[in-house]
Amino acid sequence: MTVEDIAYVELYAKDKVRAVRHLVSALGFTRVADCVEMDRSSVLLRQGPVQLVVTSGRGTWRFLSEHGEGVADIALNCRSVGAVQGAALAAGASVRRSAHGNAVVGGAAVFSHTLLPASPDGGPALPAGRRWAATPGAPAHPTGPVHGFDHLAIRCPADRLESYAAFCEGALGFTRTAPTERDAAASTVLTGGSGRTSLVLGVADWSEPGVHRIAFRSAPSDLSTPLEGSENGDPWHCLFERHALV
């Protein structure tokens, strides 16, 4: 039932054009597909094995009003969606069906987890259930300085952090690992089955619960490239950072 890796991270944005521009110009992502639905529209960005979905529209307004722009969903690749869904229900988690027909598990804070079957070849796949239109001329497997997710830093309410960590272990098959030097000493670190991506949990005391940082892995030589868009009040630059491959 183990979760292998992150399929994609979905960001809700007030200004989708601005968010996409930042991810393309500052982090080297490529726009590979678009999806227009009744109450929202999405852009799929890809770089190596990493996929980001940027979504805006009426269907996102409630989330944006309550939480502001940020991560709304951390979609997970599972060896068996049915087994993970069953384990989540047994653990007392809320499970619903998305408009796209996928199982969605409530998260510890403001985000959710969409459960998806792992790709047979382990590579990125179009998020299931949506009608994607490919971007003309875009490569299927664009590369760049980002080589993968390193970790997602998540802040949870104090009374839910331990229960969410236990849920990630018992239902999702994550493994607790020791914090690294860059993680806070009090952090709880959980690593997926592939060993490539971790969730770093901390307490949301003065701050809003949710995903506060998405860290990507890059080659050391790529880290000298400045993150464009970090000036002029860009709302997205604080969410992303890069670390050298280890």
N, C-alpha and C positions, 0 to 999 in steps of 0.2 A: 504493500500500500504506500510505499515511500514516495514522497515528493522528490523529484530529481533536481529541478531547477526552476528558475523564474521564466515563464513563457513571455511575459511582457509586463510593463508597468504602465497604467493608464493615468494620465494627468487631466484634470478638469481645469480649463482656462477660460477666463473672461475674454481674452483677446488671443484666439488661437493662432492668428497670423504672427503676432509678436513672439509667442512661445516657440512656434516652429522655426522662425527666423533665428532665434537664439540657439536652438539646438543644432541647427544646420551650420551657422557661421562660427559659433564658439566651440562646439564639440564635434563637428565633423559628421553629423548624421545625414543620411540621405532619405528624402521623401520617396517612398516606394509605392504607396497606395492611398486612396481616399475612400471613405464610406459616408454616404448621405442617407440619414434616416428621418423619420417623421418629426422627431423632437430634438435631434442632435446631429452633428456631423463630426467626423473623426479623420485624422491624418495618421498614417502609420509610418514611423521613422525606423530605419534599421542601420546598424553598423556592426559588422561581424556577427556575433551571436546575440547581440542586444537589440531588443525591440521596445520602442516607446510608442504609445498611442496618445495623441493629444486630442481632446474632445471639448466641444463647446456647444451651446444651444440651450433651448428651453428645458430639456431634460436634465441639465446640470445646474439649473438656477438654485434649487433648494440647497444642494451641497455647497455651492459657492457662497450663498447667503449665510449659511451656518458656519462654514469652515474656511472660506477663502480658497484661492487657487492652490492646487497641490495634488497629491496622489490620492486617487479615489479607489484604485484597485491594484492589487499585486496578484497577477494571474500565475498559477503554478502548474508546471508539467508533472503529471502523476503517472506512475506505472499502471495504476488501476484507479480510475476516477470513482467507480462504484465503491471500492474498498475504502478510499479516503472519505467519501461522503458518508458511508456507514459508520466509520470511526468517529467522524465529526458529530454525527447525530448521537452516537452512544456517549460522547463526551459532553453532551448538553448544548452543543453549538447550534445556532440557527442556520438552517440551510434553505435556500430558495432557488427558484429557477429564474434566470435572467430572461430578458426579452429575446435573447439570441438562443435560448434553449439550454444554456450551460448551468451546471450546479454552481451556486455562489454561497460561500461561507462567510458569516460575519467575522470581522477582525476584532482586534483588541481596542481599537480607537475609532477613527472615522473611516478607515478603508475597509475593503472587503477582499476576499480571495476567490477568484474564479478558478474552477478546477478544470483542467484540460488534459487530454491524453498526450503523453510524451511522443514527440515525433520519432518514427522508426529509425531515422538516421541521426537523431540528436540535434539536427539543425533547426533554425527558426522557421516557423510556419505562420501563415496568415491567421490571425485570431479567428477562431471558429464561430460560425453563426451569423456573420456579417457579410454583406455583399460588397466586396472590395473591388475598386476599379484601379488597375495598375497605372502608375505614373508613367507616361510615355517616355521612353529612353532610359528609365532608371534601371540600374543593374539589379539582378535578383539577390546578389550577395555583396553589397557594398562594404568596403573596408575603410579603415581610418585609424586614428590614434586610440580609440576605445577597443579593448580586446575582450571585454566582458564585464558583468557586474562584479564588484568586489563585496560590497555590503550595502544594506539599507539600514540607516539609523532610525529607530522608531521610539517615540516617547509614548508611554502608556500611563493611564491613571494608576496611582500607587496601589489601589485595591484590586487591579486587574492584571498587573504585570506578571506575577507569578503564575496565575491561572492561565494566562495566554502562553507563557513559556511552557507550561506543562501540556497544554493543548498542542503546541507545535511539536513537542516530543512524542506524545502518545498518539495523536490523530494524524499528524502530517509526517512523522518519521524523521524529524530534525534531530540533530545530536548537539548537546551542549558542549561547547569548546571553551578553552581559556581565552580571555580577552587579550588582544594584542596591545602593544605599547600605545597605539593611537586611540584605543578605546578607553573610556573612563573606567577607573578601577572597579566601580560598582556595577558595570554593565553586565548584562546577561547575553551571551553570544550563542546563537543557534545556527547550525550549518546543515544545508540540504544534502540529499543523498549523493549528488555529484561531487560535493566538496568544493565547488567553485564559488558559491554565494552564501553569505551569512546575513542573518538578521541580528542587529545589535540593539538590544532593548534597554531603555533607561526610563526613569520616572518623569512624567510630565507634571512638574510642580507649578512653576510660574508660567509655563508655555502651553500652547494648544496641543492636545494629543494628536498623533499622526506621524507620518514619515517626514522627518526633518532633514534628511540628507540621503542622496543617492550617490554612492562612490563607485567609480568605474576603475577597472584595471587598465593601465597603459604601459607601454615600454618606457624605460627611464628617459630615453632621448626625446620622447614626445611630451614630457612634462615641462619642457622649457617653452612650449608654445603657450602664449598668454590666452586666457579665457576672454575672448571678445564679448562685449556686452555687459561686463561687470561694472561698467560706469553708467552714468545717466539714469540711475534708479531702476535698472532692469529688474523686475520682480523674480526672475528665474535663476539668476546667477548664484544665489546663496544655496540653492537646493542641490547643486551638482558639484562634484569635485573628482579629481583623478589621483590615483595612487600608482606607484611603480609596481610592475609585475614582480612577484617574489616566488 
